[in-house]
Amino acid sequence: MARGFDSKSVESQQADKETPPTRQPPMTDEQRDALRKREGLESSLRGLAAELAKSTSERRRADLAKSIAHIEAELKKPD
């Protein structure tokens, strides 16, 4: 039973070697900057959402909700 499993694994590995990996063209500086900005906004959004879930102050919750809405609007803008 183990041999059958091993041989399938070997066959799969050999098939993977035969197909060349697909490579994406290198990113431009503008694309890298846009990606970093997007990742930063997404990180901020996760942090704010976590803080909103823990917050008990209505005033703080309102401020967090405004911040979240602003970041979501930024993320929806085309690059």
DSSP file (Angstrom, degrees, kcal/mol; ACC not computed):
  #  RESIDUE AA STRUCTURE BP1 BP2  ACC     N-H-->O    O-->H-N    N-H-->O    O-->H-N    TCO  KAPPA ALPHA  PHI   PSI    X-CA   Y-CA   Z-CA
    1    1 A M     >        0   0    0      0, 0.0     4,-1.5     0, 0.0     5,-0.1   0.000 360.0 360.0 360.0 -40.0    0.0    0.0    0.0
    2    2 A A  H  >  +     0   0    0      1,-0.2     4,-2.6     2,-0.2     5,-0.2   0.856 360.0  57.6 -67.0 -33.0    2.8    2.4    0.8
    3    3 A R  H  > S+     0   0    0      1,-0.2     4,-3.0     2,-0.2     5,-0.2   0.916 103.9  51.7 -64.4 -42.3    4.4    1.7   -2.6
    4    4 A G  H  > S+     0   0    0      1,-0.2     4,-1.9     2,-0.2    -1,-0.2   0.910 111.4  47.4 -60.2 -41.8    1.3    2.8   -4.5
    5    5 A F  H  X S+     0   0    0     -4,-1.5     4,-2.0     2,-0.2    -1,-0.2   0.924 113.1  48.5 -64.8 -44.6    1.2    6.0   -2.5
    6    6 A D  H  X S+     0   0    0     -4,-2.6     4,-2.5     1,-0.2    -2,-0.2   0.915 109.9  51.1 -62.8 -43.2    4.9    6.7   -3.1
    7    7 A S  H  X S+     0   0    0     -4,-3.0     4,-2.7     1,-0.2    -1,-0.2   0.879 108.7  51.4 -66.3 -35.6    4.7    6.0   -6.8
    8    8 A K  H  X S+     0   0    0     -4,-1.9     4,-2.4    -5,-0.2    -1,-0.2   0.904 110.2  50.0 -65.0 -39.5    1.8    8.4   -7.2
    9    9 A S  H  X S+     0   0    0     -4,-2.0     4,-2.4     2,-0.2    -2,-0.2   0.918 111.4  47.8 -64.0 -42.9    3.8   11.0   -5.4
   10   10 A V  H  X S+     0   0    0     -4,-2.5     4,-2.5     2,-0.2    -2,-0.2   0.919 111.5  50.6 -64.5 -44.2    6.8   10.4   -7.7
   11   11 A E  H  X S+     0   0    0     -4,-2.7     4,-2.3     1,-0.2    -2,-0.2   0.909 111.1  49.3 -59.8 -42.0    4.6   10.5  -10.8
   12   12 A S  H  X S+     0   0    0     -4,-2.4     4,-2.1     1,-0.2    -1,-0.2   0.911 110.7  49.7 -63.6 -42.8    3.1   13.8   -9.6
   13   13 A Q  H  X S+     0   0    0     -4,-2.4     4,-1.6     1,-0.2    -2,-0.2   0.894 111.1  49.4 -64.3 -39.7    6.5   15.3   -8.9
   14   14 A Q  H  X S+     0   0    0     -4,-2.5     4,-1.4     1,-0.2    -1,-0.2   0.887 109.9  50.9 -67.3 -38.3    7.7   14.3  -12.4
   15   15 A A  H  X S+     0   0    0     -4,-2.3     4,-1.2     1,-0.2    -1,-0.2   0.882 107.9  53.7 -65.2 -37.5    4.7   15.8  -14.0
   16   16 A D  H  < S+     0   0    0     -4,-2.1    -1,-0.2     1,-0.2    -2,-0.2   0.858 105.7  53.6 -64.7 -34.8    5.3   19.0  -12.1
   17   17 A K  H  < S+     0   0    0     -4,-1.6    -1,-0.2     1,-0.2    -2,-0.2   0.839 104.9  55.5 -67.7 -32.1    8.9   19.1  -13.4
   18   18 A E  H  < S+     0   0    0     -4,-1.4    -1,-0.2    -5,-0.1    -2,-0.2   0.804  96.4  71.0 -73.0 -29.6    7.6   18.8  -17.0
   19   19 A T  S  < S-     0   0    0     -4,-1.2     3,-0.1    -3,-0.1    -1,-0.0  -0.784  87.0-128.7 -91.8 122.8    5.3   21.8  -16.8
   20   20 A P        -     0   0    0      0, 0.0     2,-0.1     0, 0.0    -2,-0.1  -0.413  28.5-106.8 -68.7 143.3    7.2   25.1  -16.6
   21   21 A P        -     0   0    0      0, 0.0     2,-0.4     0, 0.0    -4,-0.0  -0.408  31.6-118.9 -68.4 144.5    6.3   27.4  -13.8
   22   22 A T        -     0   0    0     -2,-0.1     2,-0.4    -3,-0.1    -3,-0.0  -0.712  31.0-161.2 -85.4 132.9    4.3   30.5  -14.8
   23   23 A R        -     0   0    0     -2,-0.4     0, 0.0     3,-0.0     0, 0.0  -0.921  10.5-136.5-118.2 140.4    6.0   33.7  -13.9
   24   24 A Q        -     0   0    0     -2,-0.4     3,-0.1     1,-0.1     0, 0.0  -0.664  33.2-102.2 -89.0 147.9    4.5   37.1  -13.6
   25   25 A P        -     0   0    0      0, 0.0    -1,-0.1     0, 0.0     0, 0.0  -0.345  51.2 -88.0 -64.4 152.1    6.3   40.0  -15.2
   26   26 A P        -     0   0    0      0, 0.0     2,-0.2     0, 0.0    -3,-0.0  -0.266  46.7-111.8 -61.5 148.1    8.2   42.2  -12.7
   27   27 A M        -     0   0    0     -3,-0.1     2,-0.1     1,-0.1    -3,-0.0  -0.501  24.8-123.7 -80.9 149.3    6.2   44.9  -11.0
   28   28 A T     >  -     0   0    0     -2,-0.2     4,-2.4     1,-0.1     5,-0.2  -0.379  30.5-103.8 -80.4 168.4    6.9   48.6  -11.7
   29   29 A D  H  > S+     0   0    0      1,-0.2     4,-2.5     2,-0.2     5,-0.2   0.894 123.5  52.4 -60.0 -39.7    7.7   51.0   -8.9
   30   30 A E  H  > S+     0   0    0      2,-0.2     4,-2.4     1,-0.2    -1,-0.2   0.902 109.3  48.6 -64.4 -40.8    4.2   52.4   -9.1
   31   31 A Q  H  > S+     0   0    0      2,-0.2     4,-2.4     1,-0.2    -2,-0.2   0.903 111.6  49.6 -66.2 -40.4    2.6   48.9   -8.9
   32   32 A R  H  X S+     0   0    0     -4,-2.4     4,-2.6     2,-0.2    -2,-0.2   0.918 111.6  48.7 -63.3 -43.1    4.8   48.1   -5.9
   33   33 A D  H  X S+     0   0    0     -4,-2.5     4,-2.5     1,-0.2    -2,-0.2   0.916 111.8  49.1 -62.5 -42.9    3.9   51.4   -4.2
   34   34 A A  H  X S+     0   0    0     -4,-2.4     4,-2.5     2,-0.2    -1,-0.2   0.896 111.5  49.8 -63.5 -40.1    0.2   50.7   -4.9
   35   35 A L  H  X S+     0   0    0     -4,-2.4     4,-2.7     2,-0.2    -2,-0.2   0.924 111.4  48.0 -65.2 -44.3    0.5   47.2   -3.5
   36   36 A R  H  X S+     0   0    0     -4,-2.6     4,-2.4     2,-0.2    -2,-0.2   0.907 112.2  49.8 -62.1 -41.4    2.2   48.4   -0.3
   37   37 A K  H  X S+     0   0    0     -4,-2.5     4,-2.5     2,-0.2    -2,-0.2   0.932 112.0  47.9 -62.9 -45.2   -0.4   51.1    0.2
   38   38 A R  H  X S+     0   0    0     -4,-2.5     4,-2.7     1,-0.2    -2,-0.2   0.920 111.9  49.0 -62.4 -44.4   -3.2   48.6   -0.3
   39   39 A E  H  X S+     0   0    0     -4,-2.7     4,-2.2     1,-0.2    -1,-0.2   0.888 111.4  50.6 -63.1 -38.7   -1.6   46.2    2.2
   40   40 A G  H  X S+     0   0    0     -4,-2.4     4,-2.4     2,-0.2    -2,-0.2   0.910 111.4  47.5 -64.7 -42.6   -1.2   49.0    4.7
   41   41 A L  H  X S+     0   0    0     -4,-2.5     4,-2.6     2,-0.2    -2,-0.2   0.911 111.9  50.0 -65.0 -41.8   -4.8   50.0    4.4
   42   42 A E  H  X S+     0   0    0     -4,-2.7     4,-2.1     2,-0.2    -1,-0.2   0.884 111.0  49.8 -64.5 -37.5   -6.0   46.4    4.7
   43   43 A S  H  X S+     0   0    0     -4,-2.2     4,-2.2     2,-0.2    -2,-0.2   0.923 111.6  48.0 -65.5 -44.5   -3.8   46.0    7.8
   44   44 A S  H  X S+     0   0    0     -4,-2.4     4,-2.8     1,-0.2     5,-0.2   0.903 109.8  53.7 -61.3 -41.4   -5.2   49.2    9.4
   45   45 A L  H  X S+     0   0    0     -4,-2.6     4,-2.4     1,-0.2    -1,-0.2   0.911 108.1  49.0 -61.9 -42.8   -8.7   48.1    8.5
   46   46 A R  H  X S+     0   0    0     -4,-2.1     4,-2.1     2,-0.2    -1,-0.2   0.917 112.5  48.6 -62.8 -42.1   -8.2   44.8   10.3
   47   47 A G  H  X S+     0   0    0     -4,-2.2     4,-2.3     1,-0.2    -2,-0.2   0.917 112.5  47.2 -64.2 -43.4   -6.8   46.6   13.4
   48   48 A L  H  X S+     0   0    0     -4,-2.8     4,-2.7     2,-0.2    -1,-0.2   0.894 110.9  51.9 -65.7 -39.3   -9.7   49.0   13.5
   49   49 A A  H  X S+     0   0    0     -4,-2.4     4,-1.9    -5,-0.2    -1,-0.2   0.896 110.6  48.4 -63.9 -39.5  -12.3   46.3   13.1
   50   50 A A  H  X S+     0   0    0     -4,-2.1     4,-1.2     2,-0.2    -2,-0.2   0.910 112.9  47.7 -66.3 -41.4  -10.7   44.4   16.0
   51   51 A E  H  X S+     0   0    0     -4,-2.3     4,-1.8     1,-0.2     3,-0.3   0.892 109.6  53.4 -66.4 -38.6  -10.7   47.5   18.1
   52   52 A L  H  < S+     0   0    0     -4,-2.7    -1,-0.2     1,-0.2    -2,-0.2   0.886 105.3  54.5 -62.2 -38.9  -14.3   48.2   17.2
   53   53 A A  H  < S+     0   0    0     -4,-1.9    -1,-0.2     1,-0.2    -2,-0.2   0.822 115.1  39.6 -64.8 -30.6  -15.3   44.7   18.3
   54   54 A K  H  < S+     0   0    0     -4,-1.2    -1,-0.2    -3,-0.3    -2,-0.2   0.703  92.9 104.0 -90.9 -21.5  -13.7   45.3   21.8
   55   55 A S     <  +     0   0    0     -4,-1.8    -3,-0.0     1,-0.1    -4,-0.0  -0.336  39.4 178.8 -70.6 140.5  -14.8   48.9   22.3
   56   56 A T        +     0   0    0     -2,-0.1     2,-0.4     5,-0.0    -1,-0.1   0.573  54.1  97.0-111.9 -17.1  -17.6   49.7   24.7
   57   57 A S     >  -     0   0    0      1,-0.2     4,-2.7     2,-0.0     5,-0.2  -0.623  63.8-150.1 -78.2 125.5  -17.7   53.5   24.4
   58   58 A E  H  > S+     0   0    0     -2,-0.4     4,-2.2     1,-0.2    -1,-0.2   0.873  97.7  51.9 -62.8 -37.7  -20.3   54.7   21.9
   59   59 A R  H  > S+     0   0    0      2,-0.2     4,-2.1     1,-0.2    -1,-0.2   0.929 111.8  45.6 -65.6 -44.1  -18.2   57.7   21.0
   60   60 A R  H  > S+     0   0    0      1,-0.2     4,-2.6     2,-0.2    -2,-0.2   0.901 111.3  53.1 -64.9 -40.8  -15.1   55.6   20.3
   61   61 A R  H  X S+     0   0    0     -4,-2.7     4,-2.4     1,-0.2    -1,-0.2   0.888 108.4  50.4 -61.9 -39.1  -17.2   53.2   18.3
   62   62 A A  H  X S+     0   0    0     -4,-2.2     4,-2.1     2,-0.2    -1,-0.2   0.915 111.0  48.5 -65.2 -43.2  -18.5   56.0   16.2
   63   63 A D  H  X S+     0   0    0     -4,-2.1     4,-2.2     1,-0.2    -2,-0.2   0.914 112.5  48.5 -62.7 -42.8  -15.0   57.3   15.5
   64   64 A L  H  X S+     0   0    0     -4,-2.6     4,-2.7     1,-0.2    -2,-0.2   0.899 109.0  53.0 -64.2 -40.4  -13.8   53.8   14.6
   65   65 A A  H  X S+     0   0    0     -4,-2.4     4,-2.4     1,-0.2    -1,-0.2   0.891 109.1  49.7 -62.9 -39.2  -16.7   53.3   12.3
   66   66 A K  H  X S+     0   0    0     -4,-2.1     4,-2.2     2,-0.2    -1,-0.2   0.917 111.4  48.8 -64.6 -42.7  -15.9   56.6   10.5
   67   67 A S  H  X S+     0   0    0     -4,-2.2     4,-2.4     2,-0.2    -2,-0.2   0.909 111.3  49.7 -63.2 -42.0  -12.3   55.5   10.2
   68   68 A I  H  X S+     0   0    0     -4,-2.7     4,-2.6     1,-0.2    -2,-0.2   0.917 110.1  50.5 -63.1 -43.8  -13.3   52.2    8.8
   69   69 A A  H  X S+     0   0    0     -4,-2.4     4,-2.0     1,-0.2    -1,-0.2   0.896 110.0  50.9 -61.7 -39.9  -15.6   53.8    6.3
   70   70 A H  H  X S+     0   0    0     -4,-2.2     4,-2.1     2,-0.2    -2,-0.2   0.929 112.0  45.9 -63.9 -45.5  -12.8   56.1    5.1
   71   71 A I  H  X S+     0   0    0     -4,-2.4     4,-2.3     1,-0.2    -2,-0.2   0.903 111.0  52.6 -65.7 -40.8  -10.4   53.2    4.6
   72   72 A E  H  X S+     0   0    0     -4,-2.6     4,-1.4     1,-0.2    -1,-0.2   0.886 108.7  50.8 -62.3 -37.8  -13.0   51.2    2.8
   73   73 A A  H  X S+     0   0    0     -4,-2.0     4,-0.8     2,-0.2    -1,-0.2   0.898 109.3  51.1 -65.2 -40.3  -13.6   54.1    0.5
   74   74 A E  H >< S+     0   0    0     -4,-2.1     3,-0.6     1,-0.2    -2,-0.2   0.894 108.8  51.5 -62.5 -40.1   -9.9   54.3   -0.2
   75   75 A L  H 3< S+     0   0    0     -4,-2.3    -1,-0.2     1,-0.2    -2,-0.2   0.798 106.0  55.0 -68.6 -28.3   -9.7   50.6   -1.0
   76   76 A K  H 3< S+     0   0    0     -4,-1.4    -1,-0.2    -5,-0.2    -2,-0.2   0.675  85.2 102.5 -79.4 -16.9  -12.6   50.9   -3.5
   77   77 A K  S << S-     0   0    0     -4,-0.8     2,-0.1    -3,-0.6    -3,-0.0  -0.400  83.7-107.7 -65.6 140.7  -10.8   53.7   -5.4
   78   78 A P              0   0    0      0, 0.0    -1,-0.1     0, 0.0    -2,-0.1  -0.385 360.0 360.0 -67.0 149.7   -9.2   52.4   -8.6
   79   79 A D              0   0    0     -4,-0.1    -2,-0.1    -3,-0.1   -45,-0.0   0.487 360.0 360.0 -69.7 360.0   -5.4   52.2   -8.6
